[in-house]
Amino acid sequence: MSPTSGFCGECGSPLAGQAAAVAPAPEAVQAHGATVERRVVSVLFADLVGFTTLSEARDSEEVRELLSRYFETARTLIERSRDGREIHR
């Protein structure tokens, strides 16, 4: 991001004094009978290299346990670095 974007290039947090001008508070609106809200979000996509080959050679319960441990480790690391931002699973 450029320095004039209003957000930190490392973590995406609004820069001091610019949050209101760049990202106004979200407004709830009614659309097709549902309340909708626009938010700025971050999304993490990850490719587990070799996962297909690994999972084909193992029992499904073993693969589930392996993935559970992976997701727990990833969640712990992400939560340590989130600086108060919400994480939804």
Backbone as a chain_set.jsonl record, in Angstrom:
{"seq": "MSPTSGFCGECGSPLAGQAAAVAPAPEAVQAHGATVERRVVSVLFADLVGFTTLSEARDSEEVRELLSRYFETARTLIERSRDGREIHR", "coords": {"N": [[0.847, -1.197, 0.0], [0.402, 2.262, -0.605], [1.989, 5.075, 1.07], [0.066, 7.033, 1.306], [-2.331, 5.804, 1.469], [-3.653, 5.527, 3.856], [-3.524, 3.37, 5.504], [-1.54, 1.058, 7.393], [1.263, -0.441, 5.885], [2.292, -2.836, 6.74], [0.552, -4.155, 8.643], [-2.037, -3.392, 8.042], [-3.584, -1.762, 9.631], [-5.517, 1.204, 10.365], [-3.948, 4.355, 9.804], [-2.877, 6.731, 12.252], [-5.123, 9.374, 12.946], [-6.253, 9.312, 10.433], [-8.193, 7.452, 10.117], [-11.003, 8.002, 10.224], [-11.391, 9.538, 7.929], [-10.642, 7.841, 5.864], [-11.77, 5.28, 6.274], [-14.845, 5.197, 7.003], [-17.161, 4.608, 9.709], [-18.872, 1.519, 9.512], [-22.085, 1.286, 7.987], [-25.224, -0.013, 8.698], [-27.53, -1.414, 6.471], [-30.691, -2.035, 4.905], [-31.335, -4.667, 2.743], [-33.024, -6.44, 0.432], [-34.628, -7.532, 2.449], [-32.806, -8.291, 4.4], [-30.383, -7.348, 6.867], [-27.493, -5.728, 5.98], [-23.951, -5.158, 6.049], [-21.09, -3.3, 5.335], [-17.707, -4.135, 5.553], [-14.185, -3.809, 6.253], [-11.993, -6.362, 5.678], [-9.616, -9.018, 6.333], [-8.343, -11.828, 4.661], [-7.09, -15.076, 4.856], [-5.506, -17.299, 2.778], [-4.296, -20.545, 2.361], [-2.046, -22.933, 1.038], [-1.559, -26.248, 1.473], [1.155, -27.803, 0.828], [1.659, -30.84, -0.792], [-0.403, -32.106, 0.497], [-2.539, -33.639, -0.622], [-1.31, -36.024, -1.553], [-0.246, -36.916, 0.894], [-2.606, -37.259, 2.406], [-3.95, -39.229, 0.984], [-2.552, -41.496, 1.58], [-3.13, -42.108, 4.179], [-5.244, -42.949, 6.983], [-8.597, -41.708, 7.335], [-9.325, -40.626, 9.864], [-6.834, -40.122, 10.959], [-5.902, -38.155, 9.208], [-7.775, -36.149, 9.737], [-7.088, -35.566, 12.423], [-4.47, -34.647, 12.06], [-4.975, -32.321, 10.504], [-6.519, -30.911, 12.368], [-4.614, -30.351, 14.358], [-2.89, -28.765, 12.83], [-4.593, -26.545, 12.167], [-5.126, -25.564, 14.741], [-2.548, -24.778, 15.579], [-1.999, -22.834, 13.604], [-4.097, -21.012, 14.147], [-3.372, -20.196, 16.75], [-0.918, -18.868, 16.26], [-1.783, -16.817, 14.524], [-3.607, -15.448, 16.176], [-1.85, -14.448, 18.107], [-0.617, -12.425, 16.702], [-2.54, -10.575, 15.973], [-3.247, -8.048, 17.043], [-5.578, -7.18, 18.494], [-7.621, -7.335, 16.622], [-10.621, -8.851, 15.426], [-11.163, -12.362, 15.024], [-12.749, -14.593, 12.954], [-14.027, -17.835, 12.658]], "CA": [[0.0, 0.0, 0.0], [1.169, 3.497, -0.621], [1.899, 5.799, 2.34], [-1.11, 7.906, 1.32], [-3.55, 5.001, 1.465], [-4.329, 5.653, 5.141], [-3.384, 2.128, 6.251], [-0.19, 0.554, 7.58], [1.65, -1.412, 4.878], [2.652, -4.099, 7.38], [-0.548, -4.859, 9.312], [-3.328, -2.973, 7.523], [-4.314, -0.921, 10.579], [-5.626, 2.604, 9.941], [-2.93, 5.245, 10.333], [-3.403, 7.688, 13.227], [-5.713, 10.591, 12.434], [-6.805, 9.155, 9.09], [-9.191, 6.373, 10.084], [-12.343, 8.49, 9.927], [-11.461, 10.034, 6.567], [-10.423, 6.759, 4.912], [-12.697, 4.167, 6.495], [-15.907, 5.596, 7.92], [-17.824, 3.514, 10.418], [-19.82, 0.84, 8.625], [-23.493, 1.569, 8.207], [-26.112, -1.134, 8.403], [-28.599, -1.074, 5.541], [-31.611, -3.124, 4.582], [-31.291, -5.06, 1.341], [-33.765, -7.682, 0.19], [-35.142, -8.06, 3.706], [-31.735, -8.645, 5.337], [-29.486, -6.261, 7.238], [-26.148, -5.96, 5.476], [-22.977, -4.199, 6.546], [-19.815, -3.357, 4.628], [-16.571, -4.125, 6.468], [-12.857, -4.085, 5.743], [-11.58, -7.638, 6.265], [-8.443, -9.712, 5.806], [-8.611, -13.243, 4.458], [-5.865, -15.852, 4.673], [-5.605, -18.537, 2.016], [-3.053, -21.304, 2.496], [-1.963, -24.18, 0.289], [-0.757, -27.233, 2.19], [1.891, -28.513, -0.222], [1.768, -32.272, -0.593], [-1.491, -32.612, 1.33], [-3.311, -34.686, -1.296], [-0.53, -37.257, -1.489], [-0.179, -37.317, 2.299], [-3.912, -37.717, 2.89], [-4.324, -40.467, 0.291], [-1.81, -42.611, 2.166], [-3.447, -42.217, 5.595], [-6.626, -43.167, 7.407], [-9.308, -40.422, 7.414], [-9.248, -40.086, 11.226], [-5.475, -39.605, 11.126], [-5.854, -36.899, 8.447], [-8.554, -35.171, 10.516], [-6.283, -35.177, 13.584], [-3.365, -33.844, 11.542], [-5.521, -31.003, 10.158], [-6.921, -30.23, 13.61], [-3.395, -29.815, 14.976], [-2.425, -27.67, 11.97], [-5.456, -25.374, 12.344], [-4.916, -25.037, 16.097], [-1.262, -24.072, 15.56], [-2.169, -21.632, 12.779], [-4.963, -20.089, 14.896], [-2.579, -19.641, 17.853], [0.039, -17.906, 15.702], [-2.521, -15.663, 14.002], [-4.148, -14.689, 17.307], [-0.736, -13.743, 18.747], [-0.199, -11.281, 15.895], [-3.708, -9.867, 15.433], [-3.37, -6.691, 17.59], [-6.924, -6.833, 18.898], [-8.618, -7.497, 15.566], [-11.444, -10.045, 15.589], [-10.949, -13.491, 14.12], [-13.931, -15.446, 12.829], [-13.667, -19.138, 12.081]], "C": [[0.879, 1.242, 0.0], [1.012, 4.209, 0.708], [0.669, 6.687, 2.431], [-2.414, 7.118, 1.385], [-4.315, 5.106, 2.775], [-4.23, 4.415, 5.997], [-1.921, 1.718, 6.317], [0.106, -0.517, 6.534], [2.012, -2.765, 5.451], [1.439, -4.857, 7.909], [-1.936, -4.462, 8.816], [-4.149, -2.109, 8.458], [-4.404, 0.502, 10.05], [-4.517, 3.434, 10.573], [-3.581, 6.295, 11.228], [-3.937, 8.93, 12.53], [-6.356, 10.458, 11.061], [-7.937, 8.15, 9.03], [-10.568, 6.877, 9.672], [-12.47, 8.942, 8.474], [-11.381, 8.897, 5.54], [-11.467, 5.669, 5.034], [-13.775, 4.584, 7.49], [-16.54, 4.375, 8.572], [-18.838, 2.852, 9.491], [-21.257, 1.183, 8.995], [-24.306, 0.333, 7.844], [-27.215, -0.639, 7.478], [-29.475, -2.299, 5.331], [-31.514, -3.402, 3.088], [-31.982, -6.402, 1.205], [-34.2, -8.342, 1.497], [-34.08, -8.443, 4.724], [-30.919, -7.406, 5.667], [-28.094, -6.622, 6.755], [-25.229, -4.85, 5.957], [-21.683, -4.379, 5.773], [-18.691, -3.237, 5.652], [-15.274, -4.316, 5.695], [-12.387, -5.35, 6.445], [-10.271, -8.11, 5.642], [-8.794, -11.183, 5.716], [-7.286, -13.939, 4.208], [-6.184, -17.123, 3.899], [-4.268, -19.245, 2.153], [-3.142, -22.59, 1.694], [-1.049, -25.11, 1.07], [-0.089, -28.118, 1.146], [2.022, -29.982, 0.141], [0.621, -32.895, 0.184], [-2.262, -33.76, 0.661], [-2.592, -36.026, -1.221], [-0.476, -37.791, -0.066], [-1.502, -37.909, 2.757], [-4.364, -39.011, 2.218], [-3.684, -41.695, 0.924], [-2.148, -42.845, 3.637], [-4.938, -42.457, 5.808], [-7.311, -41.809, 7.603], [-9.263, -39.814, 8.814], [-7.872, -39.494, 11.507], [-5.319, -38.263, 10.402], [-6.613, -35.806, 9.202], [-7.763, -34.675, 11.712], [-5.11, -34.294, 13.164], [-3.839, -32.426, 11.203], [-5.947, -30.223, 11.391], [-5.711, -29.608, 14.293], [-2.854, -28.642, 14.157], [-3.25, -26.405, 12.207], [-5.295, -24.756, 13.73], [-3.61, -24.255, 16.165], [-1.375, -22.772, 14.773], [-2.997, -20.589, 13.519], [-4.183, -19.418, 16.029], [-1.613, -18.578, 17.341], [-0.653, -16.658, 15.182], [-3.046, -14.807, 15.153], [-3.065, -13.936, 18.053], [-0.393, -12.457, 18.001], [-1.35, -10.38, 15.473], [-3.928, -8.467, 15.988], [-4.806, -6.29, 17.892], [-7.985, -6.973, 17.835], [-9.368, -8.817, 15.801], [-11.075, -11.107, 14.591], [-12.197, -14.346, 14.135], [-13.52, -16.729, 12.146], [-14.705, -19.567, 11.093]], "O": [[1.978, 1.239, 0.555], [0.027, 3.991, 1.413], [0.266, 7.06, 3.532], [-3.493, 7.711, 1.359], [-5.508, 4.807, 2.812], [-4.778, 4.381, 7.099], [-1.151, 2.0, 5.399], [-0.715, -1.408, 6.317], [2.038, -3.754, 4.718], [1.298, -6.055, 7.663], [-2.917, -5.134, 9.138], [-5.282, -1.752, 8.137], [-3.493, 0.972, 9.368], [-4.182, 3.241, 11.742], [-4.717, 6.701, 10.983], [-3.292, 9.476, 11.635], [-6.952, 11.418, 10.573], [-8.581, 8.01, 7.989], [-11.234, 6.245, 8.853], [-13.516, 8.76, 7.852], [-11.984, 8.984, 4.471], [-11.993, 5.185, 4.032], [-13.635, 4.349, 8.69], [-16.463, 3.261, 8.053], [-19.572, 3.532, 8.773], [-21.592, 1.347, 10.168], [-24.088, -0.282, 6.8], [-27.769, 0.44, 7.689], [-29.056, -3.436, 5.55], [-31.6, -2.487, 2.269], [-31.557, -7.389, 1.805], [-34.145, -9.565, 1.631], [-34.423, -8.882, 5.821], [-30.781, -6.511, 4.832], [-27.573, -7.689, 7.078], [-25.676, -3.738, 6.237], [-21.23, -5.507, 5.579], [-18.712, -2.355, 6.509], [-15.264, -4.911, 4.618], [-12.381, -5.409, 7.674], [-9.875, -7.657, 4.568], [-9.465, -11.723, 6.596], [-6.455, -13.452, 3.442], [-7.025, -17.922, 4.313], [-3.217, -18.609, 2.071], [-4.178, -23.254, 1.671], [0.115, -24.785, 1.301], [-0.693, -29.066, 0.643], [2.443, -30.325, 1.246], [0.662, -34.084, 0.499], [-2.597, -34.745, 1.32], [-3.191, -37.041, -0.867], [-0.643, -38.99, 0.155], [-1.523, -38.945, 3.421], [-5.085, -39.803, 2.824], [-4.211, -42.802, 0.816], [-1.524, -43.688, 4.283], [-5.765, -42.201, 4.933], [-6.651, -40.85, 8.004], [-9.172, -38.593, 8.941], [-7.753, -38.487, 12.205], [-4.681, -37.345, 10.919], [-6.145, -34.671, 9.294], [-7.765, -33.476, 11.993], [-4.795, -33.31, 13.834], [-3.188, -31.447, 11.569], [-5.757, -29.009, 11.455], [-5.772, -28.469, 14.756], [-2.41, -27.642, 14.721], [-2.696, -25.326, 12.421], [-5.326, -23.532, 13.864], [-3.571, -23.174, 16.752], [-0.901, -21.728, 15.221], [-2.645, -19.409, 13.523], [-4.316, -18.214, 16.247], [-1.505, -17.502, 17.93], [-0.156, -15.549, 15.38], [-2.944, -13.581, 15.113], [-3.341, -12.864, 18.593], [0.075, -11.497, 18.613], [-1.134, -9.48, 14.662], [-4.751, -7.738, 15.434], [-5.211, -5.171, 17.577], [-9.161, -6.749, 18.122], [-8.797, -9.778, 16.317], [-10.717, -10.809, 13.452], [-12.654, -14.776, 15.194], [-12.761, -16.717, 11.177], [-14.585, -20.638, 10.498]]}, "num_chains": 1, "name": "protein.A"}
